[in-house]
Amino acid sequence: MKILAIDTSSFPASVAIADDGILLGEYIIRNQRKHSQNIMMMTERLFDDLGMDISDIDVFAVTSGPGSFTGLRIGISSVRAFAQAMKKPVAAVNTLEALAYNFSFSDTVIVPMLDARRDEVFTAAYRFKNGTAEEITPPCVMTIDEICETYKTGNVIFTGDGAIIHKDELCGFTLAPMNLSETRASSLALAAYKKAEKNELCDYNHVSPLYLRKSQAEREYEGRENK
């Protein structure tokens, strides 16, 4: 089963192709260019370097959120278009779960944290059993104080840009290193493979973003309306 995985949910853009759980290739780019400019070029080059074609792909995977509103739309739109054109299924993986798959080898509770600004993070909690993530806490929004209180007696690993940004407040907890604190398309591909094994794929029409809260523009608009 060949999987094309695309992640544009945060600052880095990444794309990977895996075959039956084995990574064939991956590109990750961190720069100021927009994901809309990067992701197609990265995908085309990965196909070229692997001597493959989009018709070889069996499943298209994407991070569905939370994350950057614009980034999520770019990734989901790209995967929807590929899946529709190729008549293939989609694996939509929430970004926090995909991030947790950086630690699929661990028996410690993994707590991904994505910066939500205003001293808040998007977060969840997972434990891995036989390499498959089991959700302990569903995706939600929490303050850093709430995070510290919730896990003050637990043996957990914090990961994600939210953990890096708030590392001072999380002093005393175990924080993942930088190379394991960003969502990677390769980890997304592994999560998608596990979903395929459990028959949890969907049609391109049923892929929608997970935002958890309204965008800043929507909040500002509502604030003006209320005034």
Secondary structure, 3 states (H helix, E strand, C coil): CEEEEEECCCCCEEEEEEECCEEEEEEEECCCCCHHHHHHHHHHHHHHHHCCCHHHCCEEEEECCCCCHHHHHHHHHHHHHHHHHHCCCEEEECHHHHHHHHHCCCCCEEEEEEEEECCEEEEEEEEEECCEEEEEEEEEEEEHHHHHHHCCCCCEEEECHHHHHCCCCCCCCEECCHHHCCCCHHHHHHHHHHHHHCCCCECHHHCCCCCCCCCHHHHHHHHHHHC
